């Protein structure tokens, strides 16, 4: 009689964690560059809105 295998083995879990770790290592720098680029693009618009406000 065959025993049914349930769950993940330790090797499969270690492989899964490694794949997720490598994926995150590639995504985080790209995301940070995107956020920095967004701030650079937003700065001129903020400057214009500040310049357009009347002084009190």
PyMOL Python script that loads the backbone (N, CA, C, O; Angstrom):
from pymol import cmd

cmd.read_pdbstr("""\
ATOM      1  N   UNK A   1       0.837  -1.171   0.000  1.00  0.00           N
ATOM      2  CA  UNK A   1       0.000   0.000   0.000  1.00  0.00           C
ATOM      3  C   UNK A   1       0.893   1.250   0.000  1.00  0.00           C
ATOM      4  O   UNK A   1       1.838   1.337   0.784  1.00  0.00           O
ATOM      5  N   UNK A   2       0.593   2.214  -0.879  1.00  0.00           N
ATOM      6  CA  UNK A   2       1.380   3.441  -0.969  1.00  0.00           C
ATOM      7  C   UNK A   2       0.896   4.452   0.069  1.00  0.00           C
ATOM      8  O   UNK A   2      -0.298   4.574   0.343  1.00  0.00           O
ATOM      9  N   UNK A   3       1.851   5.162   0.627  1.00  0.00           N
ATOM     10  CA  UNK A   3       1.542   6.216   1.585  1.00  0.00           C
ATOM     11  C   UNK A   3       1.370   7.523   0.803  1.00  0.00           C
ATOM     12  O   UNK A   3       2.193   7.837  -0.057  1.00  0.00           O
ATOM     13  N   UNK A   4       0.331   8.272   1.087  1.00  0.00           N
ATOM     14  CA  UNK A   4       0.111   9.549   0.426  1.00  0.00           C
ATOM     15  C   UNK A   4       1.070  10.586   0.983  1.00  0.00           C
ATOM     16  O   UNK A   4       1.238  10.699   2.198  1.00  0.00           O
ATOM     17  N   UNK A   5       1.702  11.347   0.087  1.00  0.00           N
ATOM     18  CA  UNK A   5       2.639  12.390   0.512  1.00  0.00           C
ATOM     19  C   UNK A   5       1.862  13.686   0.686  1.00  0.00           C
ATOM     20  O   UNK A   5       1.140  14.118  -0.212  1.00  0.00           O
ATOM     21  N   UNK A   6       2.019  14.291   1.838  1.00  0.00           N
ATOM     22  CA  UNK A   6       1.329  15.548   2.099  1.00  0.00           C
ATOM     23  C   UNK A   6       2.354  16.612   2.469  1.00  0.00           C
ATOM     24  O   UNK A   6       3.369  16.319   3.101  1.00  0.00           O
ATOM     25  N   UNK A   7       2.078  17.838   2.072  1.00  0.00           N
ATOM     26  CA  UNK A   7       2.934  18.950   2.448  1.00  0.00           C
ATOM     27  C   UNK A   7       4.176  19.071   1.584  1.00  0.00           C
ATOM     28  O   UNK A   7       4.339  18.371   0.585  1.00  0.00           O
ATOM     29  N   UNK A   8       5.042  19.978   1.999  1.00  0.00           N
ATOM     30  CA  UNK A   8       6.284  20.244   1.276  1.00  0.00           C
ATOM     31  C   UNK A   8       7.463  19.630   2.019  1.00  0.00           C
ATOM     32  O   UNK A   8       7.471  19.564   3.248  1.00  0.00           O
ATOM     33  N   UNK A   9       8.431  19.195   1.280  1.00  0.00           N
ATOM     34  CA  UNK A   9       9.647  18.703   1.909  1.00  0.00           C
ATOM     35  C   UNK A   9      10.528  19.895   2.268  1.00  0.00           C
ATOM     36  O   UNK A   9      10.303  21.006   1.789  1.00  0.00           O
ATOM     37  N   UNK A  10      11.504  19.665   3.091  1.00  0.00           N
ATOM     38  CA  UNK A  10      12.410  20.733   3.510  1.00  0.00           C
ATOM     39  C   UNK A  10      13.158  21.314   2.310  1.00  0.00           C
ATOM     40  O   UNK A  10      13.343  22.528   2.228  1.00  0.00           O
ATOM     41  N   UNK A  11      13.581  20.474   1.395  1.00  0.00           N
ATOM     42  CA  UNK A  11      14.307  20.936   0.206  1.00  0.00           C
ATOM     43  C   UNK A  11      13.429  21.843  -0.646  1.00  0.00           C
ATOM     44  O   UNK A  11      13.891  22.874  -1.137  1.00  0.00           O
ATOM     45  N   UNK A  12      12.176  21.468  -0.822  1.00  0.00           N
ATOM     46  CA  UNK A  12      11.263  22.289  -1.623  1.00  0.00           C
ATOM     47  C   UNK A  12      11.025  23.640  -0.953  1.00  0.00           C
ATOM     48  O   UNK A  12      10.969  24.667  -1.630  1.00  0.00           O
ATOM     49  N   UNK A  13      10.887  23.644   0.364  1.00  0.00           N
ATOM     50  CA  UNK A  13      10.682  24.905   1.070  1.00  0.00           C
ATOM     51  C   UNK A  13      11.911  25.796   0.971  1.00  0.00           C
ATOM     52  O   UNK A  13      11.780  27.005   0.783  1.00  0.00           O
ATOM     53  N   UNK A  14      13.101  25.223   1.095  1.00  0.00           N
ATOM     54  CA  UNK A  14      14.330  26.011   0.978  1.00  0.00           C
ATOM     55  C   UNK A  14      14.463  26.590  -0.424  1.00  0.00           C
ATOM     56  O   UNK A  14      14.877  27.738  -0.584  1.00  0.00           O
ATOM     57  N   UNK A  15      14.119  25.811  -1.433  1.00  0.00           N
ATOM     58  CA  UNK A  15      14.164  26.293  -2.813  1.00  0.00           C
ATOM     59  C   UNK A  15      13.171  27.439  -3.011  1.00  0.00           C
ATOM     60  O   UNK A  15      13.500  28.441  -3.646  1.00  0.00           O
ATOM     61  N   UNK A  16      11.975  27.296  -2.478  1.00  0.00           N
ATOM     62  CA  UNK A  16      10.957  28.332  -2.596  1.00  0.00           C
ATOM     63  C   UNK A  16      11.415  29.622  -1.934  1.00  0.00           C
ATOM     64  O   UNK A  16      11.244  30.700  -2.503  1.00  0.00           O
ATOM     65  N   UNK A  17      11.989  29.532  -0.749  1.00  0.00           N
ATOM     66  CA  UNK A  17      12.478  30.712  -0.053  1.00  0.00           C
ATOM     67  C   UNK A  17      13.613  31.366  -0.836  1.00  0.00           C
ATOM     68  O   UNK A  17      13.689  32.593  -0.901  1.00  0.00           O
ATOM     69  N   UNK A  18      14.484  30.572  -1.424  1.00  0.00           N
ATOM     70  CA  UNK A  18      15.581  31.122  -2.223  1.00  0.00           C
ATOM     71  C   UNK A  18      15.048  31.852  -3.450  1.00  0.00           C
ATOM     72  O   UNK A  18      15.536  32.933  -3.781  1.00  0.00           O
ATOM     73  N   UNK A  19      14.067  31.288  -4.123  1.00  0.00           N
ATOM     74  CA  UNK A  19      13.493  31.924  -5.315  1.00  0.00           C
ATOM     75  C   UNK A  19      12.834  33.245  -4.936  1.00  0.00           C
ATOM     76  O   UNK A  19      13.008  34.246  -5.632  1.00  0.00           O
ATOM     77  N   UNK A  20      12.087  33.256  -3.851  1.00  0.00           N
ATOM     78  CA  UNK A  20      11.439  34.490  -3.401  1.00  0.00           C
ATOM     79  C   UNK A  20      12.498  35.531  -3.028  1.00  0.00           C
ATOM     80  O   UNK A  20      12.353  36.706  -3.366  1.00  0.00           O
ATOM     81  N   UNK A  21      13.547  35.117  -2.343  1.00  0.00           N
ATOM     82  CA  UNK A  21      14.614  36.038  -1.965  1.00  0.00           C
ATOM     83  C   UNK A  21      15.307  36.660  -3.157  1.00  0.00           C
ATOM     84  O   UNK A  21      15.568  37.863  -3.162  1.00  0.00           O
ATOM     85  N   UNK A  22      15.609  35.866  -4.161  1.00  0.00           N
ATOM     86  CA  UNK A  22      16.253  36.393  -5.368  1.00  0.00           C
ATOM     87  C   UNK A  22      15.305  37.342  -6.097  1.00  0.00           C
ATOM     88  O   UNK A  22      15.735  38.380  -6.599  1.00  0.00           O
ATOM     89  N   UNK A  23      14.044  37.002  -6.159  1.00  0.00           N
ATOM     90  CA  UNK A  23      13.064  37.872  -6.816  1.00  0.00           C
ATOM     91  C   UNK A  23      12.978  39.225  -6.115  1.00  0.00           C
ATOM     92  O   UNK A  23      12.959  40.267  -6.770  1.00  0.00           O
ATOM     93  N   UNK A  24      12.929  39.208  -4.809  1.00  0.00           N
ATOM     94  CA  UNK A  24      12.860  40.453  -4.037  1.00  0.00           C
ATOM     95  C   UNK A  24      14.135  41.261  -4.220  1.00  0.00           C
ATOM     96  O   UNK A  24      14.084  42.488  -4.293  1.00  0.00           O
ATOM     97  N   UNK A  25      15.277  40.589  -4.296  1.00  0.00           N
ATOM     98  CA  UNK A  25      16.553  41.286  -4.486  1.00  0.00           C
ATOM     99  C   UNK A  25      16.583  42.039  -5.815  1.00  0.00           C
ATOM    100  O   UNK A  25      17.260  43.062  -5.920  1.00  0.00           O
ATOM    101  N   UNK A  26      15.876  41.565  -6.817  1.00  0.00           N
ATOM    102  CA  UNK A  26      15.817  42.264  -8.093  1.00  0.00           C
ATOM    103  C   UNK A  26      14.743  43.343  -8.113  1.00  0.00           C
ATOM    104  O   UNK A  26      14.905  44.363  -8.784  1.00  0.00           O
ATOM    105  N   UNK A  27      13.669  43.136  -7.400  1.00  0.00           N
ATOM    106  CA  UNK A  27      12.536  44.061  -7.456  1.00  0.00           C
ATOM    107  C   UNK A  27      12.778  45.315  -6.624  1.00  0.00           C
ATOM    108  O   UNK A  27      12.404  46.404  -7.060  1.00  0.00           O
ATOM    109  N   UNK A  28      13.382  45.208  -5.458  1.00  0.00           N
ATOM    110  CA  UNK A  28      13.530  46.356  -4.566  1.00  0.00           C
ATOM    111  C   UNK A  28      14.352  47.488  -5.203  1.00  0.00           C
ATOM    112  O   UNK A  28      13.904  48.634  -5.154  1.00  0.00           O
ATOM    113  N   UNK A  29      15.518  47.238  -5.793  1.00  0.00           N
ATOM    114  CA  UNK A  29      16.242  48.360  -6.419  1.00  0.00           C
ATOM    115  C   UNK A  29      15.455  49.020  -7.559  1.00  0.00           C
ATOM    116  O   UNK A  29      15.483  50.242  -7.704  1.00  0.00           O
ATOM    117  N   UNK A  30      14.772  48.232  -8.346  1.00  0.00           N
ATOM    118  CA  UNK A  30      13.978  48.805  -9.437  1.00  0.00           C
ATOM    119  C   UNK A  30      12.854  49.666  -8.875  1.00  0.00           C
ATOM    120  O   UNK A  30      12.557  50.733  -9.414  1.00  0.00           O
ATOM    121  N   UNK A  31      12.237  49.213  -7.809  1.00  0.00           N
ATOM    122  CA  UNK A  31      11.145  49.973  -7.190  1.00  0.00           C
ATOM    123  C   UNK A  31      11.671  51.285  -6.603  1.00  0.00           C
ATOM    124  O   UNK A  31      11.026  52.325  -6.733  1.00  0.00           O
ATOM    125  N   UNK A  32      12.848  51.239  -5.954  1.00  0.00           N
ATOM    126  CA  UNK A  32      13.426  52.455  -5.385  1.00  0.00           C
ATOM    127  C   UNK A  32      13.783  53.454  -6.484  1.00  0.00           C
ATOM    128  O   UNK A  32      13.572  54.656  -6.320  1.00  0.00           O
ATOM    129  N   UNK A  33      14.320  52.970  -7.596  1.00  0.00           N
ATOM    130  CA  UNK A  33      14.626  53.858  -8.724  1.00  0.00           C
ATOM    131  C   UNK A  33      13.357  54.496  -9.273  1.00  0.00           C
ATOM    132  O   UNK A  33      13.347  55.674  -9.629  1.00  0.00           O
ATOM    133  N   UNK A  34      12.294  53.713  -9.339  1.00  0.00           N
ATOM    134  CA  UNK A  34      11.012  54.234  -9.823  1.00  0.00           C
ATOM    135  C   UNK A  34      10.491  55.325  -8.897  1.00  0.00           C
ATOM    136  O   UNK A  34      10.021  56.362  -9.366  1.00  0.00           O
ATOM    137  N   UNK A  35      10.568  55.104  -7.585  1.00  0.00           N
ATOM    138  CA  UNK A  35      10.090  56.091  -6.622  1.00  0.00           C
ATOM    139  C   UNK A  35      10.921  57.373  -6.703  1.00  0.00           C
ATOM    140  O   UNK A  35      10.369  58.471  -6.636  1.00  0.00           O
ATOM    141  N   UNK A  36      12.228  57.245  -6.845  1.00  0.00           N
ATOM    142  CA  UNK A  36      13.101  58.417  -6.965  1.00  0.00           C
ATOM    143  C   UNK A  36      12.779  59.192  -8.239  1.00  0.00           C
ATOM    144  O   UNK A  36      12.742  60.422  -8.224  1.00  0.00           O
ATOM    145  N   UNK A  37      12.550  58.488  -9.325  1.00  0.00           N
ATOM    146  CA  UNK A  37      12.190  59.141 -10.580  1.00  0.00           C
ATOM    147  C   UNK A  37      10.865  59.875 -10.483  1.00  0.00           C
ATOM    148  O   UNK A  37      10.686  60.935 -11.082  1.00  0.00           O
ATOM    149  N   UNK A  38       9.949  59.311  -9.733  1.00  0.00           N
ATOM    150  CA  UNK A  38       8.648  59.943  -9.547  1.00  0.00           C
ATOM    151  C   UNK A  38       8.808  61.259  -8.782  1.00  0.00           C
ATOM    152  O   UNK A  38       8.134  62.242  -9.089  1.00  0.00           O
ATOM    153  N   UNK A  39       9.700  61.275  -7.787  1.00  0.00           N
ATOM    154  CA  UNK A  39       9.934  62.504  -7.019  1.00  0.00           C
ATOM    155  C   UNK A  39      10.565  63.578  -7.891  1.00  0.00           C
ATOM    156  O   UNK A  39      10.224  64.755  -7.775  1.00  0.00           O
ATOM    157  N   UNK A  40      11.482  63.177  -8.765  1.00  0.00           N
ATOM    158  CA  UNK A  40      12.148  64.135  -9.644  1.00  0.00           C
ATOM    159  C   UNK A  40      11.136  64.740 -10.610  1.00  0.00           C
ATOM    160  O   UNK A  40      11.185  65.937 -10.893  1.00  0.00           O
ATOM    161  N   UNK A  41      10.227  63.921 -11.113  1.00  0.00           N
ATOM    162  CA  UNK A  41       9.215  64.424 -12.045  1.00  0.00           C
ATOM    163  C   UNK A  41       8.189  65.307 -11.335  1.00  0.00           C
ATOM    164  O   UNK A  41       7.594  66.186 -11.959  1.00  0.00           O
ATOM    165  N   UNK A  42       7.980  65.085 -10.055  1.00  0.00           N
ATOM    166  CA  UNK A  42       6.970  65.824  -9.298  1.00  0.00           C
ATOM    167  C   UNK A  42       7.488  67.187  -8.845  1.00  0.00           C
ATOM    168  O   UNK A  42       6.694  68.108  -8.652  1.00  0.00           O
ATOM    169  N   UNK A  43       8.783  67.333  -8.674  1.00  0.00           N
ATOM    170  CA  UNK A  43       9.366  68.555  -8.113  1.00  0.00           C
ATOM    171  C   UNK A  43       9.011  69.818  -8.900  1.00  0.00           C
ATOM    172  O   UNK A  43       8.610  70.801  -8.276  1.00  0.00           O
ATOM    173  N   UNK A  44       9.132  69.855 -10.229  1.00  0.00           N
ATOM    174  CA  UNK A  44       8.774  71.094 -10.954  1.00  0.00           C
ATOM    175  C   UNK A  44       7.308  71.484 -10.763  1.00  0.00           C
ATOM    176  O   UNK A  44       6.991  72.673 -10.709  1.00  0.00           O
ATOM    177  N   UNK A  45       6.432  70.523 -10.662  1.00  0.00           N
ATOM    178  CA  UNK A  45       5.014  70.835 -10.461  1.00  0.00           C
ATOM    179  C   UNK A  45       4.789  71.463  -9.090  1.00  0.00           C
ATOM    180  O   UNK A  45       3.982  72.382  -8.949  1.00  0.00           O
ATOM    181  N   UNK A  46       5.497  70.971  -8.088  1.00  0.00           N
ATOM    182  CA  UNK A  46       5.373  71.529  -6.738  1.00  0.00           C
ATOM    183  C   UNK A  46       5.925  72.955  -6.726  1.00  0.00           C
ATOM    184  O   UNK A  46       5.335  73.844  -6.113  1.00  0.00           O
ATOM    185  N   UNK A  47       7.044  73.171  -7.394  1.00  0.00           N
ATOM    186  CA  UNK A  47       7.615  74.513  -7.458  1.00  0.00           C
ATOM    187  C   UNK A  47       6.645  75.500  -8.103  1.00  0.00           C
ATOM    188  O   UNK A  47       6.489  76.623  -7.624  1.00  0.00           O
ATOM    189  N   UNK A  48       6.000  75.083  -9.178  1.00  0.00           N
ATOM    190  CA  UNK A  48       5.046  75.964  -9.848  1.00  0.00           C
ATOM    191  C   UNK A  48       3.858  76.285  -8.952  1.00  0.00           C
ATOM    192  O   UNK A  48       3.388  77.422  -8.930  1.00  0.00           O
ATOM    193  N   UNK A  49       3.369  75.294  -8.213  1.00  0.00           N
ATOM    194  CA  UNK A  49       2.216  75.549  -7.354  1.00  0.00           C
ATOM    195  C   UNK A  49       2.595  76.460  -6.188  1.00  0.00           C
ATOM    196  O   UNK A  49       1.779  77.270  -5.748  1.00  0.00           O
ATOM    197  N   UNK A  50       3.813  76.337  -5.689  1.00  0.00           N
ATOM    198  CA  UNK A  50       4.263  77.222  -4.608  1.00  0.00           C
ATOM    199  C   UNK A  50       4.432  78.642  -5.143  1.00  0.00           C
ATOM    200  O   UNK A  50       4.049  79.601  -4.474  1.00  0.00           O
ATOM    201  N   UNK A  51       4.997  78.786  -6.331  1.00  0.00           N
ATOM    202  CA  UNK A  51       5.214  80.119  -6.920  1.00  0.00           C
ATOM    203  C   UNK A  51       3.891  80.794  -7.249  1.00  0.00           C
ATOM    204  O   UNK A  51       3.816  82.023  -7.241  1.00  0.00           O
ATOM    205  N   UNK A  52       2.866  80.037  -7.533  1.00  0.00           N
ATOM    206  CA  UNK A  52       1.579  80.607  -7.917  1.00  0.00           C
ATOM    207  C   UNK A  52       0.786  81.099  -6.704  1.00  0.00           C
ATOM    208  O   UNK A  52      -0.163  81.866  -6.864  1.00  0.00           O
ATOM    209  N   UNK A  53       1.150  80.679  -5.516  1.00  0.00           N
ATOM    210  CA  UNK A  53       0.408  81.096  -4.321  1.00  0.00           C
ATOM    211  C   UNK A  53       0.800  82.538  -3.959  1.00  0.00           C
ATOM    212  O   UNK A  53       1.976  82.900  -3.993  1.00  0.00           O
ATOM    213  N   UNK A  54      -0.199  83.343  -3.617  1.00  0.00           N
ATOM    214  CA  UNK A  54       0.118  84.727  -3.235  1.00  0.00           C
ATOM    215  C   UNK A  54       0.759  84.755  -1.838  1.00  0.00           C
ATOM    216  O   UNK A  54       0.460  83.930  -0.975  1.00  0.00           O
ATOM    217  N   UNK A  55       1.635  85.718  -1.657  1.00  0.00           N
ATOM    218  CA  UNK A  55       2.283  85.896  -0.355  1.00  0.00           C
ATOM    219  C   UNK A  55       1.306  86.562   0.602  1.00  0.00           C
ATOM    220  O   UNK A  55       0.517  87.417   0.199  1.00  0.00           O
ATOM    221  N   UNK A  56       1.359  86.180   1.834  1.00  0.00           N
ATOM    222  CA  UNK A  56       0.449  86.780   2.827  1.00  0.00           C
ATOM    223  C   UNK A  56       1.137  87.830   3.630  1.00  0.00           C
ATOM    224  O   UNK A  56       0.523  88.437   4.508  1.00  0.00           O
TER     225      UNK A  56
END
""", "prot")
cmd.dss("prot")
cmd.show_as("cartoon", "prot")
cmd.util.cbc("prot")
cmd.orient("prot")
